[in-house]
Amino acid sequence: MELLELADFRAAVARHYLDATDLSDFRKRRDELFATHPQSPIPVEERGSFAGLRYYPANDAAIVDVPIESADGELAIDTGGPDGVVRYTRAGILRTPFGELTLWWIAAYGGGLFLPVRDGTCGGQTYGGGRYLTDTVKGTHGRGVRWLGADRVRLDFNYLYNPSCAYDPRWACPLAPPENRITHPLEAGERAYHQPGRTRSDRWTG
């Protein structure tokens, strides 16, 4: 049953990424899912008082079209949990006005895009371990990272969201490696759920 619940949760995530009419509708759907689904990352004891996630207001300046340049190499991130070491290859380097970021491809069956970001708000206004803009293995299609064709990508940082370990320390998550850490404060997307500064330790190699 638990695995079927997890599959259903991921399907629900994919649906609201694909079907939401706008950012407001997306956030409403996400809050409802986190409040009601048995696989919600919100701790069970907190769901009765859960009143929704905390977000920055929509920020048009956080939507940018940027070039992507090819890149080689791999990275291994130790999640510190049952997933063990997860391996990624570089899908490309994103030249954003806020700093360079690496877009990753998970080197496993089926693959998937992954873009973790740690920015200048982390540890204060947002989760100290950083946030994700996409992790398509989990169904986050098309909103945070959208390929425009050729060598251009649209990034919408209004869709930055917390990894599961930001809500409950029982989760272990791959977090942003050094090349995905920027000093610019990205005041967009999801804010801290817990008291700022509370994080798991993140591990990376390679």
For each residue, the residues with C-beta under 8 A, 3 or more apart:
1: 4 5
2: 5 6 39
3: 6 7
4: 1 7 8
5: 1 2 8 9 37 38 39
6: 2 3 9 10 39
7: 3 4 10 11
8: 4 5 11 12 37 39
9: 5 6 12 13 33 37 38 39 40
10: 6 7 13 14 138 139
11: 7 8 14 15 139
12: 8 9 15 16 33 37
13: 9 10 16 17 33 138 139 140
14: 10 11 17 18 139 140 141
15: 11 12 18 19
16: 12 13 19 20 26 29 30 33
17: 13 14 20 26 139 140 141 142 143
18: 14 15 141 142
19: 15 16
20: 16 17 23 25 26 29 143
21: 25
22: 25 26
23: 20 26 27 58 158 159
24: 27 28 58
25: 20 21 22 28 29
26: 16 17 20 22 23 29 30 143 159
27: 23 24 30 31 53 55
28: 24 25 31 32
29: 16 20 25 26 32 33
30: 16 26 27 33 34 53 161
31: 27 28 34 35 52 53
32: 28 29 35 36
33: 9 12 13 16 29 30 36 37 40
34: 30 31 37 40 41 42 50 52 53
35: 31 32 40 42 47 50 52
36: 32 33 40
37: 5 8 9 12 33 34 40
38: 5 9
39: 2 5 6 8 9
40: 9 33 34 35 36 37 47
41: 34 164 167 168 171
42: 34 35 46 47 50 167 168
43: 46 47 167 168
44: 47
45: 48
46: 42 43 49 50
47: 35 40 42 43 44 50
48: 45
49: 46
50: 34 35 42 46 47
51:
52: 31 34 35
53: 27 30 31 34 162 190 191 193
54: 190 191 192 193
55: 27 189 190 191
56: 59 158 187 188 189 190 191
57:
58: 23 24 158 188
59: 56 62 63 157 158 187 188
60: 63
61:
62: 59 156 157 158 186 187 188 189
63: 59 60 154 155 156 157 158
64: 96 97 98 154 155 157
65: 148 152 153 154 155
66: 94 95 96 97 152 153 154 155
67: 94 95 151 152 153
68: 91 92 93 94 95 103 151 152 153
69: 92 93 95 151
70: 92 93
71: 90 91 92 93 102
72: 90
73: 89 90
74: 87 88 89 90 107 206
75: 87 88 89 90 104 177 204 205 206
76: 85 86 87 88 204 205 206
77: 85 86 88 174 175 177 202 203 204 205
78: 84 85 203 204 205
79: 83 84 85 86 172 173 174 203
80: 172 200 201 202 203
81: 84 171 172
82: 172
83: 79 86 172 174
84: 78 79 81
85: 76 77 78 79 205
86: 76 77 79 83 106 108 174
87: 74 75 76 106 107 108
88: 74 75 76 77 104 105 106 107 114
89: 73 74 75 104 105 107
90: 71 72 73 74 75 93 102 103 104 105
91: 68 71 102 103 104 105 113
92: 68 69 70 71 102 103 153
93: 68 69 70 71 90 100 101 102 103
94: 66 67 68 100 101 102 103 153 155
95: 66 67 68 69 100
96: 64 66 99 100 101 155
97: 64 66
98: 64 119 182 184 186
99: 96 182 183 184
100: 93 94 95 96 179 182
101: 93 94 96 115 117 179 180 182
102: 71 90 91 92 93 94 177 179 180
103: 68 90 91 92 93 94 113 114 115 145 153
104: 75 88 89 90 91 113 114 115 116
105: 88 89 90 91 111 112 113 114
106: 86 87 88 111 112 113 114 137
107: 74 87 88 89 111
108: 86 87 111
109:
110: 137
111: 105 106 107 108
112: 105 106 135 136 137
113: 91 103 104 105 106 134 135 136 145
114: 88 103 104 105 106 132 134 135 136 137 174
115: 101 103 104 132 133 134 135 144 145 180
116: 104 130 131 132 133 163 174 175 176 177 180
117: 101 130 131 132 133 157 160 176 180 181 182 186
118: 122 129 130 131 175 176 180 181 182
119: 98 122 126 130 131 181 182 183 184 185 186
120: 182 183 184 185 186
121: 124 125 126 185 186 187
122: 118 119 126 127 128 129 130 131
123: 126 128 196 197 199
124: 121 196 197
125: 121 185 187 191 192 196
126: 119 121 122 123 131 160 162 189 190 191 192 196
127: 122 130 131 162 163 166 192 193 194 196 199
128: 122 123 196 197 198 199
129: 118 122 163 165 166 173 175 176 199 200 202
130: 116 117 118 119 122 127 163 175 176 180 181 202
131: 116 117 118 119 122 126 127 160 161 162 163 189 190
132: 114 115 116 117 135 140 144 160 161 162 163
133: 115 116 117 144 145 155 157 159 160
134: 113 114 115 140 141 143 144 145 159
135: 112 113 114 115 132 138 140
136: 112 113 114 139 140 141
137: 106 110 112 114
138: 10 13 135
139: 10 11 13 14 17 136
140: 13 14 17 132 134 135 136 143 144 159 161
141: 14 17 18 134 136
142: 17 18 145 146
143: 17 20 26 134 140 146 156 159
144: 115 132 133 134 140 155 156 157 159 160
145: 103 113 115 133 134 142 153 154 155
146: 142 143 153 154 156
147: 152 153
148: 65 152 153 154
149: 152
150:
151: 67 68 69
152: 65 66 67 68 147 148 149
153: 65 66 67 68 92 94 103 145 146 147 148
154: 63 64 65 66 145 146 148
155: 63 64 65 66 94 96 133 144 145
156: 62 63 143 144 146 159
157: 59 62 63 64 117 133 144 160 186 188 189
158: 23 56 58 59 62 63 188 189
159: 23 26 133 134 140 143 144 156 189
160: 117 126 131 132 133 144 157 186 188 189 190
161: 30 131 132 140 189 190
162: 53 126 127 131 132 166 167 190 192 193
163: 116 127 129 130 131 132 166 171 173 174 175
164: 41 167 168 171 173
165: 129 168 169 171 172 173 199 200
166: 127 129 162 163 173 192 193 194 199
167: 41 42 43 162 164 171 193 194
168: 41 42 43 164 165 171
169: 165 200
170:
171: 41 81 163 164 165 167 168 200
172: 79 80 81 82 83 165 200
173: 79 129 163 164 165 166 200 202
174: 77 79 83 86 114 116 163 202 204
175: 77 116 118 129 130 163 200 202 204
176: 116 117 118 129 130 180 181 202
177: 75 77 102 116 180 181 204
178: 181 204
179: 100 101 102
180: 101 102 115 116 117 118 130 176 177
181: 117 118 119 130 176 177 178
182: 98 99 100 101 117 118 119 120 186
183: 99 119 120
184: 98 99 119 120
185: 119 120 121 125
186: 62 98 117 119 120 121 157 160 182 189
187: 56 59 62 121 125
188: 56 58 59 62 157 158 160
189: 55 56 62 126 131 157 158 159 160 161 186
190: 53 54 55 56 126 131 160 161 162 193
191: 53 54 55 56 125 126
192: 54 125 126 127 162 166 195 196
193: 53 54 127 162 166 167 190
194: 127 166 167 198
195: 192 198
196: 123 124 125 126 127 128 192
197: 123 124 128
198: 128 194 195
199: 123 127 128 129 165 166 202
200: 80 129 165 169 171 172 173 175
201: 80
202: 77 80 129 130 173 174 175 176 199
203: 77 78 79 80
204: 75 76 77 78 174 175 177 178
205: 75 76 77 78 85
206: 74 75 76
